[in-house]
Amino acid sequence: MNLSEGFRQSFETIAHTKLRPVLTMLGIIIGVAAVIAVMSTGLMGRSAIMSGIESMGSTLAWVRPNRAAYPSAQDVLYMKPEDTEVLAKLVAPALVTPLLRGQFSLAWRGQQLPTAVYGVSPDYLRVWSRSVALGRFISADDQASLRRSGVLGPNAARALFGSEEDALGKGITLGGRAFTVVGVMAGKQRSPIDDGSDDDTCFVPYGVAESMYDWSAYGGPRVLQIYFKARAVDDLDDLTSQVTRYLANRYGTYEGKERFTVRRAEDNIQTTNKVFEIVTLVITLVAAISLLVGGIGIMNIMLVTVTERTREIGVRKAVGAKRLDIMAQFMIEAVIICMIGGGIGIVLGMGLTAAVSVAGAGPT
């Protein structure tokens, strides 16, 4: 059988029976499009999440109470302010910032805005790779003199003053205390590794935030969490081991469990990679099943076609066609249907992927 003749006849047959080939292709089109769209979207999601994690820096680490070690929240032991100073010297030149978070009312000329207030050190910006859009951030002088300086998130600045520029230098009231706005933060991008702040957050010197709380139930001020940023990933092992050893020597253990946990962003990256490997494997298996179902659908239709075209097959045999020629004819038709369906599926899958990409790049 001549191959070009076989393709010509197959195209004529497909064109003659339009509805059947279209329905046959449908399974392949949907299967291929779904495979491409789902896998591409999954890869884009992975890339976005990983870039978010890595933007924070794989050299990030933090320490906080190991709540799992305690039977109730009342038993939790917190670090003391002097621990921050000791740890900063211990892990130098790594960057260190304690973090104290609370909810207060932000007010200006009768306007009230509930906001999260973060007490941080000047190193906070570099630890979290943040930046200031206008003005400045908390300075070492602010921290040392306990100056009531506030740095607003862009949303909070616009909500109270109408624009970020108008917020600079204004006197605000925070939790009933007078503060001066010295800066406005740049907009924050979402990240899987996060301290919980957003564009509505107000930042103040850690010592000032500490003075806004009643610590009598704890016997004095306490540090709830401390963040570190090493110079390089290779320094993380030494940093975490030094922090763990210091806290264990100072506070001991509780029923054989460490009172504090030291976590690393690198651990989150490895965990995320493992999760995505599993998800990718599952998607691949689903894709394989989808394509298998589409292939079985084509085989089923072609089998029905053979039954319906017995008269045509008989005529072909009568004029000298061999069994191999007839089989080749049906195989060529199946291949053409697969190629057309697969091509349409690829185009549709790429279109869906592009649409998801454009939607994901929009405002969040």
Solvent accessible surface area in square Angstrom, and as a share of the most:
residue,aa,sasa,rsa
1,M,101,0.45
2,N,95,0.48
3,L,120,0.60
4,S,82,0.53
5,E,60,0.27
6,G,0,0.00
7,F,69,0.29
8,R,117,0.43
9,Q,42,0.19
10,S,0,0.00
11,F,107,0.44
12,E,92,0.41
13,T,33,0.19
14,I,22,0.11
15,A,58,0.45
16,H,156,0.70
17,T,46,0.26
18,K,142,0.60
19,L,127,0.63
20,R,73,0.27
21,P,6,0.04
22,V,81,0.47
23,L,104,0.51
24,T,8,0.05
25,M,15,0.07
26,L,82,0.41
27,G,35,0.33
28,I,17,0.08
29,I,23,0.12
30,I,104,0.53
31,G,5,0.05
32,V,23,0.13
33,A,3,0.03
34,A,44,0.34
35,V,24,0.14
36,I,43,0.22
37,A,13,0.10
38,V,72,0.42
39,M,60,0.27
40,S,29,0.19
41,T,49,0.29
42,G,25,0.24
43,L,105,0.52
44,M,65,0.29
45,G,30,0.28
46,R,65,0.24
47,S,70,0.45
48,A,65,0.50
49,I,66,0.33
50,M,21,0.09
51,S,62,0.40
52,G,11,0.10
53,I,2,0.01
54,E,95,0.43
55,S,60,0.39
56,M,19,0.08
57,G,15,0.14
58,S,30,0.19
59,T,17,0.10
60,L,0,0.00
61,A,0,0.00
62,W,23,0.08
63,V,0,0.00
64,R,91,0.33
65,P,9,0.06
66,N,27,0.14
67,R,135,0.49
68,A,88,0.68
69,A,6,0.04
70,Y,16,0.06
71,P,104,0.65
72,S,54,0.35
73,A,81,0.63
74,Q,171,0.76
75,D,59,0.31
76,V,16,0.09
77,L,57,0.29
78,Y,24,0.09
79,M,0,0.00
80,K,68,0.29
81,P,45,0.28
82,E,80,0.36
83,D,0,0.00
84,T,22,0.13
85,E,116,0.52
86,V,61,0.35
87,L,0,0.00
88,A,35,0.27
89,K,165,0.70
90,L,69,0.35
91,V,10,0.06
92,A,64,0.50
93,P,82,0.52
94,A,15,0.12
95,L,33,0.17
96,V,12,0.07
97,T,0,0.00
98,P,7,0.04
99,L,0,0.00
100,L,3,0.02
101,R,111,0.40
102,G,13,0.13
103,Q,125,0.56
104,F,39,0.16
105,S,49,0.32
106,L,0,0.00
107,A,15,0.12
108,W,40,0.14
109,R,198,0.72
110,G,71,0.68
111,Q,76,0.34
112,Q,122,0.54
113,L,43,0.21
114,P,101,0.64
115,T,3,0.02
116,A,27,0.21
117,V,2,0.01
118,Y,1,0.00
119,G,0,0.00
120,V,0,0.00
121,S,12,0.08
122,P,43,0.27
123,D,39,0.20
124,Y,1,0.00
125,L,34,0.17
126,R,149,0.54
127,V,0,0.00
128,W,6,0.02
129,S,61,0.39
130,R,30,0.11
131,S,62,0.40
132,V,38,0.22
133,A,52,0.40
134,L,49,0.25
135,G,55,0.53
136,R,93,0.34
137,F,16,0.07
138,I,5,0.03
139,S,35,0.23
140,A,73,0.57
141,D,81,0.42
142,D,0,0.00
143,Q,49,0.22
144,A,86,0.67
145,S,63,0.40
146,L,98,0.49
147,R,105,0.38
148,R,107,0.39
149,S,1,0.01
150,G,0,0.00
151,V,0,0.00
152,L,0,0.00
153,G,1,0.01
154,P,7,0.04
155,N,58,0.30
156,A,0,0.00
157,A,0,0.00
158,R,110,0.40
159,A,60,0.47
160,L,8,0.04
161,F,20,0.08
162,G,59,0.57
163,S,33,0.21
164,E,34,0.15
165,E,113,0.51
166,D,73,0.38
167,A,0,0.00
168,L,63,0.31
169,G,57,0.55
170,K,64,0.27
171,G,52,0.50
172,I,4,0.02
173,T,55,0.32
174,L,0,0.00
175,G,29,0.27
176,G,70,0.68
177,R,71,0.26
178,A,73,0.57
179,F,5,0.02
180,T,63,0.37
181,V,1,0.01
182,V,26,0.15
183,G,0,0.00
184,V,0,0.00
185,M,0,0.00
186,A,28,0.21
187,G,55,0.53
188,K,42,0.18
189,Q,157,0.70
190,R,189,0.69
191,S,18,0.11
192,P,73,0.46
193,I,9,0.04
194,D,55,0.28
195,D,6,0.03
196,G,51,0.49
197,S,7,0.04
198,D,71,0.37
199,D,30,0.15
200,D,62,0.32
201,T,0,0.00
202,C,0,0.00
203,F,0,0.00
204,V,0,0.00
205,P,0,0.00
206,Y,14,0.05
207,G,15,0.14
208,V,5,0.03
209,A,2,0.02
210,E,31,0.14
211,S,71,0.46
212,M,17,0.08
213,Y,69,0.26
214,D,116,0.60
215,W,27,0.09
216,S,87,0.56
217,A,97,0.75
218,Y,101,0.39
219,G,69,0.66
220,G,18,0.18
221,P,55,0.35
222,R,33,0.12
223,V,0,0.00
224,L,50,0.25
225,Q,18,0.08
226,I,0,0.00
227,Y,6,0.02
228,F,0,0.00
229,K,37,0.16
230,A,7,0.05
231,R,175,0.64
232,A,45,0.35
233,V,60,0.34
234,D,129,0.67
235,D,47,0.24
236,L,0,0.00
237,D,94,0.48
238,D,83,0.43
239,L,7,0.04
240,T,20,0.12
241,S,46,0.30
242,Q,37,0.17
243,V,0,0.00
244,T,43,0.25
245,R,134,0.49
246,Y,42,0.16
247,L,6,0.03
248,A,41,0.32
249,N,121,0.62
250,R,99,0.36
251,Y,31,0.12
252,G,31,0.30
253,T,73,0.42
254,Y,47,0.18
255,E,144,0.64
256,G,71,0.68
257,K,107,0.45
258,E,86,0.39
259,R,46,0.17
260,F,9,0.04
261,T,43,0.25
262,V,33,0.19
263,R,109,0.40
264,R,42,0.15
265,A,0,0.00
266,E,37,0.17
267,D,45,0.23
268,N,42,0.22
269,I,21,0.11
270,Q,93,0.41
271,T,80,0.46
272,T,23,0.13
273,N,43,0.22
274,K,131,0.56
275,V,79,0.45
276,F,30,0.13
277,E,104,0.47
278,I,111,0.56
279,V,61,0.35
280,T,51,0.30
281,L,109,0.54
282,V,78,0.45
283,I,32,0.16
284,T,59,0.34
285,L,100,0.50
286,V,86,0.50
287,A,10,0.08
288,A,56,0.43
289,I,107,0.54
290,S,36,0.23
291,L,74,0.37
292,L,111,0.55
293,V,92,0.53
294,G,5,0.05
295,G,26,0.25
296,I,87,0.44
297,G,32,0.31
298,I,6,0.03
299,M,124,0.55
300,N,83,0.43
301,I,48,0.24
302,M,21,0.09
303,L,121,0.60
304,V,65,0.37
305,T,6,0.03
306,V,54,0.31
307,T,92,0.54
308,E,101,0.45
309,R,26,0.10
310,T,84,0.49
311,R,207,0.76
312,E,59,0.27
313,I,26,0.13
314,G,38,0.36
315,V,84,0.48
316,R,56,0.20
317,K,110,0.46
318,A,88,0.68
319,V,120,0.69
320,G,57,0.55
321,A,28,0.22
322,K,145,0.61
323,R,177,0.65
324,L,133,0.66
325,D,35,0.18
326,I,14,0.07
327,M,103,0.46
328,A,34,0.26
329,Q,1,0.00
330,F,20,0.08
331,M,121,0.54
332,I,16,0.08
333,E,5,0.02
334,A,16,0.13
335,V,66,0.38
336,I,5,0.02
337,I,7,0.04
338,C,51,0.30
339,M,130,0.58
340,I,65,0.33
341,G,0,0.00
342,G,13,0.12
343,G,33,0.31
344,I,82,0.42
345,G,0,0.00
346,I,81,0.41
347,V,106,0.61
348,L,83,0.41
349,G,0,0.00
350,M,119,0.53
351,G,40,0.39
352,L,80,0.40
353,T,23,0.14
354,A,57,0.44
355,A,60,0.46
356,V,65,0.37
357,S,51,0.33
358,V,111,0.64
359,A,78,0.60
360,G,58,0.56
361,A,86,0.66
362,G,28,0.27
363,P,146,0.92
364,T,131,0.76
